[in-house]
Amino acid sequence: MMMMMSVSASSLQNQLTTLKSQTNQTNFQKSQKTVGQTAMGKDSFMQLMLAQLANQNPLEPVDSTQQLAQQAQFTQVEELQKLNTALTKNSQASDAALYSGKQVEYQDSSGQTQTGIVDSVSFGSSSIGLNVNGKVVTPSQITKLYASTPQITTNTGTSA
């Protein structure tokens, strides 16, 4: 004799909702472990947000207030990254400007130590160059910065 089990639609729906919730929770926990191990950039943040939208329960969609808050957070992450880039460039430019007119020691491309005075500083889109005795040197090549530039005196050869 076969037993027929009667399962209501609402019972199946509750089970489906429970399974979906458990799956989302497990995926979230896995992503948290990954996020804890590496820095989360804007791409990771966007992927996480899209995964959440894709895996949401259709019967209980994400609240529009929560979605707007997440989009605002995404925008904040992007703007903070832009601000960090701008501050880094500004800091590098400020540091490089301090070299102007100073005597420095640097290692040239052959590994030899050279000495000279920084005549000018040039700013490229991704790099900073110091003009030392007609050669472009990067700040990372500088091994010594002298506090003041030595005064060069010349003997005019005139006598009183």
Secondary structure as GFF3:
##gff-version 3
##sequence-region A 1 160
A	DSSP	alpha_helix	9	37	.	.	.	ID=ss1
A	DSSP	alpha_helix	42	54	.	.	.	ID=ss2
A	DSSP	alpha_helix	64	97	.	.	.	ID=ss3
A	DSSP	beta_strand	103	107	.	.	.	ID=ss4
A	DSSP	beta_strand	113	123	.	.	.	ID=ss5
A	DSSP	beta_strand	128	132	.	.	.	ID=ss6
A	DSSP	beta_strand	135	137	.	.	.	ID=ss7
A	DSSP	three_ten_helix	139	141	.	.	.	ID=ss8
A	DSSP	beta_strand	142	145	.	.	.	ID=ss9
###
